């Protein structure tokens, strides 16, 4: 199995080369609906995570949506 290097919230990780964003985030321990996500600074919608395949060197960030008025 070929592994690629990614960072998830600044932490280096190795995942299988054909991993999706949804798969990489599954181990975060947080419900998928509780945070937003971005790869290399580009927002990725929740419903697009399963179809978004990761590449070597991708930087993934998760964040809480900020609401208010």
N, CA, C and O atoms as CSV, one atom per row, in Angstrom:
chain,resi,resn,atom,element,x,y,z
A,1,UNK,N,N,0.845,-1.176,0.000
A,1,UNK,CA,C,0.000,0.000,0.000
A,1,UNK,C,C,0.891,1.240,0.000
A,1,UNK,O,O,1.820,1.349,0.800
A,2,UNK,N,N,0.605,2.148,-0.884
A,2,UNK,CA,C,1.343,3.400,-0.971
A,2,UNK,C,C,0.730,4.411,-0.016
A,2,UNK,O,O,-0.489,4.580,0.023
A,3,UNK,N,N,1.577,5.083,0.752
A,3,UNK,CA,C,1.126,6.112,1.685
A,3,UNK,C,C,1.554,7.485,1.193
A,3,UNK,O,O,2.581,7.632,0.531
A,4,UNK,N,N,0.744,8.493,1.529
A,4,UNK,CA,C,1.106,9.877,1.240
A,4,UNK,C,C,1.150,10.638,2.557
A,4,UNK,O,O,0.541,10.225,3.544
A,5,UNK,N,N,1.868,11.741,2.564
A,5,UNK,CA,C,1.969,12.594,3.742
A,5,UNK,C,C,0.993,13.762,3.608
A,5,UNK,O,O,0.943,14.438,2.581
A,6,UNK,N,N,0.224,13.979,4.667
A,6,UNK,CA,C,-0.670,15.129,4.745
A,6,UNK,C,C,-0.476,15.765,6.115
A,6,UNK,O,O,0.135,15.166,7.000
A,7,UNK,N,N,-0.986,16.958,6.289
A,7,UNK,CA,C,-1.074,17.519,7.634
A,7,UNK,C,C,-2.544,17.756,7.928
A,7,UNK,O,O,-3.300,18.208,7.068
A,8,UNK,N,N,-2.937,17.443,9.154
A,8,UNK,CA,C,-4.298,17.661,9.618
A,8,UNK,C,C,-4.212,18.560,10.835
A,8,UNK,O,O,-3.761,18.146,11.903
A,9,UNK,N,N,-4.648,19.789,10.660
A,9,UNK,CA,C,-4.559,20.791,11.726
A,9,UNK,C,C,-3.137,20.913,12.256
A,9,UNK,O,O,-2.913,21.016,13.462
A,10,UNK,N,N,-2.180,20.901,11.328
A,10,UNK,CA,C,-0.778,21.091,11.674
A,10,UNK,C,C,-0.039,19.838,12.093
A,10,UNK,O,O,1.167,19.891,12.334
A,11,UNK,N,N,-0.732,18.704,12.186
A,11,UNK,CA,C,-0.113,17.445,12.613
A,11,UNK,C,C,0.151,16.564,11.398
A,11,UNK,O,O,-0.767,16.262,10.635
A,12,UNK,N,N,1.407,16.151,11.216
A,12,UNK,CA,C,1.782,15.299,10.099
A,12,UNK,C,C,1.150,13.920,10.264
A,12,UNK,O,O,1.189,13.329,11.343
A,13,UNK,N,N,0.564,13.418,9.166
A,13,UNK,CA,C,-0.043,12.084,9.160
A,13,UNK,C,C,0.264,11.414,7.840
A,13,UNK,O,O,0.554,12.069,6.838
A,14,UNK,N,N,0.195,10.088,7.860
A,14,UNK,CA,C,0.310,9.318,6.631
A,14,UNK,C,C,-1.012,8.591,6.419
A,14,UNK,O,O,-1.569,8.002,7.346
A,15,UNK,N,N,-1.504,8.641,5.187
A,15,UNK,CA,C,-2.759,7.983,4.821
A,15,UNK,C,C,-2.548,7.256,3.504
A,15,UNK,O,O,-1.633,7.596,2.753
A,16,UNK,N,N,-3.386,6.255,3.206
A,16,UNK,CA,C,-3.281,5.583,1.911
A,16,UNK,C,C,-3.461,6.579,0.763
A,16,UNK,O,O,-4.212,7.547,0.885
A,17,UNK,N,N,-2.773,6.337,-0.344
A,17,UNK,CA,C,-2.736,7.274,-1.467
A,17,UNK,C,C,-4.105,7.596,-2.050
A,17,UNK,O,O,-4.277,8.672,-2.623
A,18,UNK,N,N,-5.067,6.722,-1.927
A,18,UNK,CA,C,-6.380,6.970,-2.524
A,18,UNK,C,C,-7.410,7.450,-1.495
A,18,UNK,O,O,-8.612,7.330,-1.730
A,19,UNK,N,N,-6.959,7.986,-0.373
A,19,UNK,CA,C,-7.868,8.417,0.693
A,19,UNK,C,C,-8.651,9.661,0.312
A,19,UNK,O,O,-8.145,10.559,-0.360
A,20,UNK,N,N,-9.903,9.689,0.760
A,20,UNK,CA,C,-10.723,10.884,0.576
A,20,UNK,C,C,-10.592,11.767,1.813
A,20,UNK,O,O,-10.105,11.339,2.860
A,21,UNK,N,N,-11.031,12.984,1.663
A,21,UNK,CA,C,-11.044,13.897,2.804
A,21,UNK,C,C,-11.928,13.331,3.908
A,21,UNK,O,O,-11.573,13.413,5.083
A,22,UNK,N,N,-13.060,12.765,3.552
A,22,UNK,CA,C,-13.971,12.179,4.556
A,22,UNK,C,C,-13.263,11.085,5.352
A,22,UNK,O,O,-13.419,11.007,6.571
A,23,UNK,N,N,-12.494,10.249,4.680
A,23,UNK,CA,C,-11.772,9.178,5.363
A,23,UNK,C,C,-10.711,9.739,6.308
A,23,UNK,O,O,-10.547,9.241,7.421
A,24,UNK,N,N,-10.007,10.751,5.877
A,24,UNK,CA,C,-8.971,11.350,6.722
A,24,UNK,C,C,-9.574,12.009,7.958
A,24,UNK,O,O,-8.964,12.004,9.027
A,25,UNK,N,N,-10.762,12.571,7.813
A,25,UNK,CA,C,-11.402,13.256,8.939
A,25,UNK,C,C,-12.147,12.311,9.869
A,25,UNK,O,O,-12.469,12.683,10.998
A,26,UNK,N,N,-12.426,11.092,9.413
A,26,UNK,CA,C,-13.211,10.142,10.205
A,26,UNK,C,C,-12.580,9.849,11.564
A,26,UNK,O,O,-13.298,9.597,12.532
A,27,UNK,N,N,-11.276,9.877,11.649
A,27,UNK,CA,C,-10.589,9.583,12.903
A,27,UNK,C,C,-10.451,10.772,13.840
A,27,UNK,O,O,-9.757,10.680,14.854
A,28,UNK,N,N,-11.094,11.880,13.521
A,28,UNK,CA,C,-10.927,13.083,14.337
A,28,UNK,C,C,-11.669,13.008,15.671
A,28,UNK,O,O,-11.364,13.759,16.598
A,29,UNK,N,N,-12.652,12.091,15.767
A,29,UNK,CA,C,-13.406,11.979,16.999
A,29,UNK,C,C,-14.526,12.996,17.126
A,29,UNK,O,O,-15.200,13.043,18.155
A,30,UNK,N,N,-14.736,13.806,16.105
A,30,UNK,CA,C,-15.793,14.809,16.100
A,30,UNK,C,C,-16.826,14.425,15.055
A,30,UNK,O,O,-16.474,13.897,14.001
A,31,UNK,N,N,-18.109,14.686,15.336
A,31,UNK,CA,C,-19.118,14.436,14.303
A,31,UNK,C,C,-18.841,15.306,13.076
A,31,UNK,O,O,-18.497,16.480,13.212
A,32,UNK,N,N,-18.989,14.738,11.888
A,32,UNK,CA,C,-18.665,15.444,10.647
A,32,UNK,C,C,-19.452,16.736,10.475
A,32,UNK,O,O,-18.975,17.656,9.810
A,33,UNK,N,N,-20.629,16.827,11.052
A,33,UNK,CA,C,-21.453,18.024,10.913
A,33,UNK,C,C,-21.035,19.142,11.860
A,33,UNK,O,O,-21.567,20.249,11.773
A,34,UNK,N,N,-20.092,18.876,12.763
A,34,UNK,CA,C,-19.734,19.869,13.784
A,34,UNK,C,C,-18.619,20.820,13.368
A,34,UNK,O,O,-18.277,21.731,14.122
A,35,UNK,N,N,-18.040,20.625,12.169
A,35,UNK,CA,C,-16.953,21.495,11.746
A,35,UNK,C,C,-16.943,21.672,10.237
A,35,UNK,O,O,-17.525,20.874,9.503
A,36,UNK,N,N,-16.289,22.708,9.792
A,36,UNK,CA,C,-16.043,22.959,8.368
A,36,UNK,C,C,-14.620,22.496,8.055
A,36,UNK,O,O,-13.818,22.273,8.962
A,37,UNK,N,N,-14.314,22.353,6.767
A,37,UNK,CA,C,-12.985,21.870,6.400
A,37,UNK,C,C,-12.439,22.612,5.182
A,37,UNK,O,O,-13.184,23.151,4.363
A,38,UNK,N,N,-11.120,22.617,5.099
A,38,UNK,CA,C,-10.435,23.237,3.963
A,38,UNK,C,C,-9.185,22.428,3.651
A,38,UNK,O,O,-8.557,21.857,4.543
A,39,UNK,N,N,-8.835,22.391,2.369
A,39,UNK,CA,C,-7.580,21.778,1.929
A,39,UNK,C,C,-6.775,22.867,1.247
A,39,UNK,O,O,-7.244,23.514,0.311
A,40,UNK,N,N,-5.553,23.060,1.731
A,40,UNK,CA,C,-4.650,24.070,1.155
A,40,UNK,C,C,-5.329,25.435,1.050
A,40,UNK,O,O,-5.133,26.167,0.079
A,41,UNK,N,N,-6.125,25.762,2.059
A,41,UNK,CA,C,-6.765,27.067,2.121
A,41,UNK,C,C,-8.063,27.191,1.349
A,41,UNK,O,O,-8.680,28.256,1.357
A,42,UNK,N,N,-8.493,26.132,0.682
A,42,UNK,CA,C,-9.727,26.151,-0.101
A,42,UNK,C,C,-10.823,25.384,0.636
A,42,UNK,O,O,-10.651,24.208,0.958
A,43,UNK,N,N,-11.949,26.048,0.903
A,43,UNK,CA,C,-13.082,25.438,1.586
A,43,UNK,C,C,-13.576,24.215,0.816
A,43,UNK,O,O,-13.654,24.236,-0.412
A,44,UNK,N,N,-13.911,23.142,1.552
A,44,UNK,CA,C,-14.507,21.940,0.957
A,44,UNK,C,C,-15.836,21.705,1.659
A,44,UNK,O,O,-15.871,21.493,2.871
A,45,UNK,N,N,-16.918,21.741,0.912
A,45,UNK,CA,C,-18.250,21.525,1.480
A,45,UNK,C,C,-18.367,20.114,2.052
A,45,UNK,O,O,-17.732,19.183,1.556
A,46,UNK,N,N,-19.178,19.962,3.097
A,46,UNK,CA,C,-19.346,18.655,3.741
A,46,UNK,C,C,-19.750,17.577,2.740
A,46,UNK,O,O,-19.220,16.466,2.776
A,47,UNK,N,N,-20.681,17.896,1.851
A,47,UNK,CA,C,-21.156,16.877,0.905
A,47,UNK,C,C,-20.143,16.561,-0.196
A,47,UNK,O,O,-20.377,15.651,-0.991
A,48,UNK,N,N,-19.037,17.279,-0.264
A,48,UNK,CA,C,-17.986,17.003,-1.253
A,48,UNK,C,C,-16.804,16.256,-0.647
A,48,UNK,O,O,-15.892,15.862,-1.374
A,49,UNK,N,N,-16.802,16.058,0.645
A,49,UNK,CA,C,-15.648,15.422,1.306
A,49,UNK,C,C,-15.378,14.008,0.815
A,49,UNK,O,O,-14.219,13.638,0.624
A,50,UNK,N,N,-16.411,13.214,0.607
A,50,UNK,CA,C,-16.229,11.816,0.195
A,50,UNK,C,C,-15.659,11.714,-1.211
A,50,UNK,O,O,-15.000,10.726,-1.533
A,51,UNK,N,N,-15.896,12.714,-2.055
A,51,UNK,CA,C,-15.403,12.690,-3.430
A,51,UNK,C,C,-14.076,13.423,-3.600
A,51,UNK,O,O,-13.495,13.409,-4.686
A,52,UNK,N,N,-13.597,14.057,-2.545
A,52,UNK,CA,C,-12.361,14.828,-2.621
A,52,UNK,C,C,-11.180,13.937,-2.244
A,52,UNK,O,O,-10.998,13.596,-1.075
A,53,UNK,N,N,-10.380,13.563,-3.239
A,53,UNK,CA,C,-9.236,12.673,-3.019
A,53,UNK,C,C,-8.026,13.515,-2.636
A,53,UNK,O,O,-7.751,14.550,-3.243
A,54,UNK,N,N,-7.314,13.054,-1.625
A,54,UNK,CA,C,-6.154,13.781,-1.124
A,54,UNK,C,C,-4.913,13.523,-1.974
A,54,UNK,O,O,-4.781,12.479,-2.613
A,55,UNK,N,N,-4.011,14.497,-1.966
A,55,UNK,CA,C,-2.735,14.386,-2.669
A,55,UNK,C,C,-1.599,14.551,-1.665
A,55,UNK,O,O,-1.773,15.155,-0.607
A,56,UNK,N,N,-0.452,14.014,-2.008
A,56,UNK,CA,C,0.714,14.130,-1.140
A,56,UNK,C,C,1.004,15.604,-0.854
A,56,UNK,O,O,1.056,16.424,-1.771
A,57,UNK,N,N,1.191,15.929,0.418
A,57,UNK,CA,C,1.514,17.289,0.824
A,57,UNK,C,C,0.315,18.167,1.146
A,57,UNK,O,O,0.490,19.317,1.549
A,58,UNK,N,N,-0.911,17.649,0.977
A,58,UNK,CA,C,-2.094,18.457,1.283
A,58,UNK,C,C,-2.110,18.864,2.754
A,58,UNK,O,O,-1.739,18.090,3.637
A,59,UNK,N,N,-2.547,20.094,2.993
A,59,UNK,CA,C,-2.712,20.620,4.350
A,59,UNK,C,C,-4.208,20.779,4.595
A,59,UNK,O,O,-4.874,21.591,3.952
A,60,UNK,N,N,-4.718,19.998,5.526
A,60,UNK,CA,C,-6.147,20.012,5.863
A,60,UNK,C,C,-6.334,20.741,7.169
A,60,UNK,O,O,-5.596,20.524,8.130
A,61,UNK,N,N,-7.330,21.610,7.197
A,61,UNK,CA,C,-7.682,22.317,8.419
A,61,UNK,C,C,-9.166,22.154,8.671
A,61,UNK,O,O,-9.969,22.183,7.738
A,62,UNK,N,N,-9.529,21.982,9.932
A,62,UNK,CA,C,-10.927,21.969,10.333
A,62,UNK,C,C,-11.151,23.156,11.246
A,62,UNK,O,O,-10.250,23.578,11.971
A,63,UNK,N,N,-12.367,23.692,11.204
A,63,UNK,CA,C,-12.663,24.864,12.028
A,63,UNK,C,C,-14.156,24.930,12.308
A,63,UNK,O,O,-14.974,24.403,11.554
A,64,UNK,N,N,-14.487,25.585,13.401
A,64,UNK,CA,C,-15.872,25.785,13.781
A,64,UNK,C,C,-16.414,26.988,13.020
A,64,UNK,O,O,-15.739,28.005,12.858
A,65,UNK,N,N,-17.633,26.845,12.566
A,65,UNK,CA,C,-18.281,27.991,11.920
A,65,UNK,C,C,-18.571,29.051,12.973
A,65,UNK,O,O,-18.952,28.728,14.098
A,66,UNK,N,N,-18.395,30.302,12.612
A,66,UNK,CA,C,-18.644,31.400,13.532
A,66,UNK,C,C,-19.950,32.053,13.117
A,66,UNK,O,O,-20.128,32.458,11.968
A,67,UNK,N,N,-20.851,32.146,14.072
A,67,UNK,CA,C,-22.135,32.773,13.793
A,67,UNK,C,C,-22.338,33.924,14.760
A,67,UNK,O,O,-21.687,34.007,15.801
A,68,UNK,N,N,-23.211,34.770,14.412
A,68,UNK,CA,C,-23.496,35.919,15.291
A,68,UNK,C,C,-24.049,37.052,14.470
A,68,UNK,O,O,-24.246,36.943,13.260
A,69,UNK,N,N,-24.292,38.134,15.157
A,69,UNK,CA,C,-24.866,39.215,14.399
A,69,UNK,C,C,-24.593,40.559,14.941
A,69,UNK,O,O,-25.037,41.556,14.370
